[in-house]
Amino acid sequence: MSEEIVKGRELLEAGDVGGLIRHLRFTAEGLPVVEVARLVEGAAALSGFDDLREASGAVVREPASPQALYDFGYACIERGVPELGVPALREALELTGGAPPVLRELAAALERAERHREAVEVLQAHDAALEPWPDRYLLAFNALLAGGLEIADRELAALPAPPDDGFAWAHGRLRRMVGRARAAHGAGLMDERDLRGWHFALTGGLLGEISPYGYDEGMVGRYAYTQVSPGSCVRGLLRLRAVLEATGVRPRSVSLLPERSSHILGLVAARVLGLPAAPFRPDAAETVVVAFDLNDADDDSLRALHDRAPGQVLYEHATCWTDPPAVSADMSGLLHQVAVTPWGERMRMVREGEPETVPADDRPAEMIAQEIAQAGPETGDEVAPGGTDADLARFAAAVAGHWLAGPRDRCPYTGPVRSSRFM
């Protein structure tokens, strides 16, 4: 019995479902599928996931059954652990001689696991059997997410009209992504380090800051953990102002979202941009809607923001790249995994080198906003490639024709520019 299986059983016996799933994410490909299913069966039982428990148990009983392997892979995707279903779906694909339903499910599992190059490879290996919908759509979409703009462009051009409304939405999203990728390609390298270009291609949003911290050590412009400073808030809003100038967009007001952090930042934005502020209305046109972190926004606001009113710009200062919000902002100040607001509970180091907790600032929003707006923009000694204000303005001007177009679709994928994730 391998060390990986022994460790998995120990984690299961200890009731550490989270630890077991993290362990299997990195080891499932090298373990017998039946052993993975046995461990997942136990984890599903502890979690109350009857569908996954039943599908896992079927593989344990009939490890050579294509249907059982397929059902297990499908259940893994549905429960948010696609990596665990990939080996089972690979075996099912081999046992069925490349059955199209199994091929599609394997491609879907690889896509959800952000293993887009592998999804492209497995689809191209069965090229002669691919149907336009959904097979070649999946090929084009995953090629784009892997950085293969030429393949995505070619496959998109060859796609016939979608057969139903569900595919029509996907077709429209892919067209917009490819169009934005073309525009970004004309403005930059669009390689595996062009974070701003690929962020725009996939989300439609402009990225204000390319973080220099850990840039060459795995972060490539994104933040892991950051305590946002008042200066960072001002710097992001000044960059928003520069983008508006570069693109010729002229908002007449700032719209304030009801959530406290967004309300505070919106008041700061009104001062920095020199615009009047008013509570957000879904039909408000020619306005900048300001959010600190859209994952903290209420559901009504997020639904209203999916389709923009004419001239409406959605600015989010701190966009979570590991758990993207329900709508994609038109401009993000920075990308983070964890961000702490300047007015929230924070940690700081005291003289002895020990951390202490600073309580949240409960002063009125107007008072905090006035203080932050008076802070100067934070500047650092380090600058990442493409990280200057001039770089941002040039990029914004170059892609302006594709900005503020279409709905604000959520994009749960990081694309070809990968950054280190921290638990």
N, C-alpha and C positions, 0 to 999 in steps of 0.2 A: 504494500500500500504506500502511495507516494506521500511525501511530507505535506503537500498541498491538501490532499484529502484528509489527512489526520488533523491538520489545522482547521479545516472547514468543519469537521465533526466536533472539535473542541469548542469552536465558536457557537455551533448550534446547541450543544449540550449546555453551554453557559447562557443560552437565550439571547445572545448578542446577534440579532438579525442584521442590524446595520453593518456590524463588522464582517459578518459572513458575506453579505452582498458585495461589500467593497473588496473582500478577498477574492470572490469569484469573478468580479469584473476584470481582474488582472490575470486570472489563472484558468478560467473556463475553457479557453481554446486549447489548452494542453492537457485537459483531463478527459477521461471517457465520458461520453454524454450521459450514460446511465448514472454515473456518480454525481455529476452536476445535478441531474434531475432528482436524485435521492436527497441531496442537500437542500435543493430548492423546495422540495415537497415539505420538508420539516420547517423551513422558514415560513412558507406560505401557511402552514397549519398554525404556527405561532402568531401570525399576523392576521389570521381570519380571512385570507384570500382563497375562498373555496375553489374558484375557477382555476387558479394557478396550482393549487394543491392537487386537484383532480387530474389536470393535464400532466403534471409531474409524475404522479402515481402511475398514469398510463404508460409513460416511457419506462419507468422502473419495471413494470410488468411485461411490456412488449418493446424492448429496446430496438428491434429491427422493423417496427411498424412505421411506414412513412406517414400514415395519418396521425399516429400518436406523436411523432417527432414534429410534424407540422403544427399540430394543436398546441404543443408545448412552446414552440417558437412564437406562435401568435399570442399566447397568453403572456409570455415574457414581454413582448412589445406593449401589450395593453397595460401591463403593470409597471411600465417604466424601467424595465431592466433588459433592453434589447440585446445587450452584449451576451447575456446568458443564453439567449435563444439562438444565436448565430451558429454555434457548432451543430445543434440539432437540425436546423434548417439546411445546413450544408450536407449533412448525411441524408436528409430526406430528398434533397435535390439529386444526389447521386443515385439513391435507390429508385427514384422515379424516372431516371434518364432525362432530367431537365424539364419536368412538368412546369408549364407556365405559372400556375398559381403558387407553387413553391418558390420559383425563381423570383416572383414579385415580392413575396413575403420576406425572402432573404435580402433582397435589395432594400426593402423597407426597414428591416432590422438594422442593416448596416448604415442606412441613412440616419435613423434615429440615434445610433451610437456615434454619429459624426465620423464614420469611416467611409467617406464619400469616394475616395479613390478605389477602395475595394468594391463598392457598389458598382462603379463604372466598369471595373474589370470583370465582375461576374456577369453583368449584362452584356458586355461586348463579347464575352466567351460564348454567348448564345445568340449572337447577332441575327442569324438567319431566321430564328423563331420569334423575334420581337414583333409585337403588334404596336401600332402607333400609340394607342392609349390603353393602358397607362405606361407600357414598357419604354417606349422611346421618350416619353415625357420624363420618366424616372431617370433615364440615361442623361438627358439634357440637364435636368435639375441637379443631379449629383455631380455631373461634370463641372457645372458652374461653381458649385460649392467646393469642389476640389481645386478650383483655379483654372480649369480647362475651358476658357472662354471660346476658343475656336470650335471645340466639339459641341459645346452648348449652342453656339450660334448656328452651326450646321444642322444639328438635330432640330432646333426650333424652327428653322426655315423650312424643313421638310415635313413638319407636323401638319396634318390636315385639321380641319375645324373640329373642335371637341364634340363628342357625342351627346353631352348633357351639361346641365348647369354646374354640377360639381366640378367637372373638368374645365368648364369655362373659367371659373374662378382661378384654378391652378394655372391655366394657360395665360390668363391676364397677368398673374403675379410673375410668371417666368418671363413674359415679354418685357415687363417693366424692369425686372432685374437685369436681363441681358442688355437692354437699352442703356441702363445706368452704368453697367460694366463697360460698355463701349465708350461712353462718355468719359468715365474715369480713366480708362486706358489711354485716351488721348491727352489726359492731364497728368499722368504719372506712370510708374513702372508696372503696377498691378502684379507684383510678384508676391512671394510669401512673407514679405515684411511691409507691404504697403497697406497698413491698417486703415488709414483714412479712405483710400480708394475702395477697398473691399467692404468697409462698413457702409459706404454710400451705395455701392452696388446692391448689397443684400437688404438694407433697411430703408434706403431712400434718405437717410439722415446724414448731415454733415457732422464731423467730429472736431471739436474745438482743440482739445489737448492731446498730444502724443506724449505719454509719460516717458521721461528719460530714466526713471528708476527701474533698475533691473532689465533695461531694454535688451541688452545682449546676454542676459542670464535667464531668458525664458519668458519674459513678460511682453516684449515687442510692442510697447506703447500702452498696454492696459495696466490698471492698478489691481493689486490683490486687496490689501486693506489700506484705507486712507482715512485720516481724520481731516475732513475738509475745513479749511481756514476761511475767515472772512475775505482775505485777499484772493483766495481761489474763486470764491463766488463772484467777486468784482471782475477778476480777470476773465472768467467765462462769459460774463455779460458784455464786457468790452469786445470780446471776440465775436459775440453775437452781433453787436452793433457793426463791426467791420464786415461781417458776412452780409448783413442787410444792405450795407452800402455797396459791396462788390456785386451783388446780384440785382440791385435796383429795386428791392422790395421796401415799401414805405408804409409800415404799420402806423395806425393812428392812436392806438391805445395798448395797454397791458391788461390782460384778463387774469384775475386772481382765482385760483382754485381754493376750495374750502379747507383742505388739509393744512395744518398749521405750518409745517416746514415750507410747503409750496406757497402759502399765503405770505410768509415772511420774505421769501426770495422774490416773489412777485412785486412786493413793495420796494425791494431793493432795485429790481429791474426798472420800475417806473422812474426812479430817481436817476439811474445810470443812463437810461435811454431818453430821458426828458419827455415822458409821455404820461397822460392821465391813466389812472388805474380804476377798474370797476370789476365787480364779481363776474365770473365766467358765465357766458350764455352760449349754448351750443351753436346758435346761428350767428354769433358775433363774427363779423368780417373785418379784414384789415386790422388784425390785432395779434399781439404776441401772447400766447397762453404759456404761463411759466409754471414749471414743476421742479421741485428739488429731486425727487425720486418717484417716478410714476408707479412703482410697485406699492407705494403708500396711498395712492389716489383711490377714491371710492369708485364702485362699479358704474354708477350713473355717469360720472365724468369720463371714464374710460370708454364707455359705449358712445358717448357724444363726440369724443375726439377721434373715433375711427375714420369717419368721413369728414374732411375739413371744409369749413365755410370758405368762400372766396377770400384770398389774401390772408388767411389765418396761418400763423406760424407757431408750432409747438416746440418750446425749448425745455429741455430737461437737463439739469446741471449734472447729476450723477446717475448714469445709466448702468444698471447691473447687467454685465455681459454673461454671467453664469445662469441667471434666471431673468431673461428679458421680460419687460412689461408687456401687457396685453396690446398695447399700441406702440409703434415705433416713432420716436420723436423726430421732428424735422431737423433739430440740431441737438447734439449732446455735448455738454461741457467736457465730460471725461467718462471713461469706462472703468467700472470697479466691480469687485466681487463683494466687498463689504465697505460701506462708507458711513461715517459718523458726521452728523451735522455740526456746524459751529455752535449751535444753541442747545444741542442735546447733551445727555450725560456722556462724559468723556473721561479718558484716562490721561494722566500726566505724570511725569517723573519728578520726584522731589529731590532735594539735594543729596540725600543718602543713596540715591539710585533706586529707590523703591517706588512702585507705581501707587498713585492714589486716584480715587474717583472724584471727578468734579461733577456736582449735580447739574441737572438741566437748568437752563435759564428760563424762568417762568415769567419774565417781564412781558408787557404787552408787545405784540408783533410790531407795531409802529415804532416803538422805541428801539428794538433790536435792529430793525431794518435801517433806521436812520444811522445807527452806529456803524453797521456794516458798509453802507453806501459811502461813508466817509473814509473807509479804509482804502489804502492804495492797492492796486493790483499786485498780487504776489508774483515775484520773479525769482528765478533760481539761476544758479551758475551753469547747470547742465541743460542742454537742449538736445532733444532726440532728433534724428533725421526727419525732416519735414515738419519740425515742431515750431517754427517761427510764425508770428502773426502774418507775415508776408506770404509764407507758404500756404496758409489757410485761405487767405484772400484770393490768391491765384487759383487755387483749386475750386473754390466756390464760384468764381467767375467763369471758369471753364465748364462746369457742369450745370450752370444755372438753368439751362433749358430743360433739364430733367429733374430739377428740384421742385418740391411742392406740387407733385403730380401723382394722382391716384390715391387710393386709400392708404391709411397708416397701418399696414399689415404687420402683425407680430412676426419676427424672424427668430426662431429658437436656435439658430445655428451660428457658429463662430466663423465659418468659412475657412479659406486656406491659410489665414494668418492665425496661428495657434499660440496660446499663452498658457503658462503654468497655472493650474488650479490648486487651491488650498482648501482643505477640509475645514 
